[in-house]
Amino acid sequence: MINLKEFNGSDYSNSVLELIRERCSSLTEFYENSQYFFEDPVDFDETLLKKHIKEDTHDHLELLGSYLAELESWELDSLKNILQQTVDELSIGFGKLGLPLRLALTASVNSPSIDHVCELLGREVTLRRLENFWN
């Protein structure tokens, strides 16, 4: 559950609000659409997993994780570039990497742009969630 005392006015919470406000028309929607910014997801929808997690997904996310771990700058442009580089190297469409990544980080296939999500979550959280996704 989001702790409102921690949420109130912090730079992080303001960034979350800015990123998802267009997707929300009520406080309930805000809560539902922002939980993953404050808590690691633990429950994953089996239907989504079956649809978006394929035999090669682990290898794809592992490769991306290695590139993300080596990034010098955890900024939006760098994240966009490394995502595109990984897709190009694997010769796959962006959805084959982006949707599983989105699931690993948010437990959903609906979120703001995944590079924005990675940037806001930060390196440590992003890498931890990628690793925990397979455990």
N, C-alpha and C positions, 0 to 999 in steps of 0.2 A: 504494500500500500504506500502511496506517496505521502510523505510527511510534509504537511503544509508549512510547518515552521522552517524546515530546510528549503522548501521550494520558494518561499517568499523572497523575491527580489534578488536572488543570486544570479550571477552572470550566466551560469549554466541553465538554470530554469528559464531565464528570459530567452536564451537561445533556443531552447526546446519549444517554448511558446511561439516564437517567431517562425520556426520551421514548420510547425504543424497547425497553426491557427486556421489556415484556409481549409483544412480538412475537417474542422470541427464547428458544429453549430450549437453545442451545449457543453456544459461542464462534464457531463457524463461521457460524451464523445471525447472530450479532451483527455479525461482519465484513461479511457480505453485505448486511445491512440498514442499515449505518451508513457505508459507503464514501462515499456522496455528501455526507456532512457534512464530509468531509476532502479530497475531490478533486472537481473539476468533472467531471461525466459527459461522456464523449466518444463512447461507442457507444450508439446508440439502436436498439431493436428495430424492424425495419421493419414487422412485423405490428402492433405497438402504434401506430406512426406512422400507418399506413394507417387504422386503426380510429378514432383519436381526433383526428387533424389533418385538418381540413376546409378548404374554400376561405376561410372567414371567420376561421379560427383566428388567423392572423397579426394581423389587425386587432383582434381581441378582446384578444390578449396585449399588443399595442402600446398599446392604450388603458389596460389595467391597468397596464402598465409606467409610463406617464406619470403615472398617479395615485399609484403607489407611490413614484416619484421625488420627488413633491411632499409626501409625508406628513411632517408635523412630528415625529410621535412614532412610532418603529418598535416599537410594543408590540402585544401580542396583540389587544386590543380594537380598536385602530385598523386593524390588518390585517384582522380579521374584517369590520369596517364597510366598508372599501374594496373588499373582495372582493364583499360583498353589494351595495354600491352599483353596482359595475360590472355584475354580473349583472342587477340591476334595470334599469339604463340600457339594456342591450343586449336586454332582454326575452328572456333565454335561461335555461335551467335551469343549475343550478350545475355540473353535470358537463361542460357544453360549455366552461366556463372552467377549472374545477378540474382536470379530467383532463389537458388540454394543459399547464397550468401545472405540475402534478406531474411530467409527462414532462420538461418543460424543466429543472426543478430537480433531479430525481432519476434520470431515465432509466427510471422505473418508474411503474406505476399503483398500486403498493402502498407506502404510507408512512404515517407518522402524519398527523394532520390538517394540511392544507396551510398553514393560517395559522400553526400551530406550527413547521412546517418553515421558512417564511419568517422568522419571528421569530428562530429559532436561527441560520439561515444569515446573517442580517443584510442590511441594505440593499444594500451594495456587491456582495456575492456574488449575491444574488437578481437584481438588475438586470443584472449581468454575464452570468449564465446565461441570462436571458431574451433578451438581445441575441445571445449566442453561439449560441443554439438555432437561429437562422435562417441562420447562416453555415456 
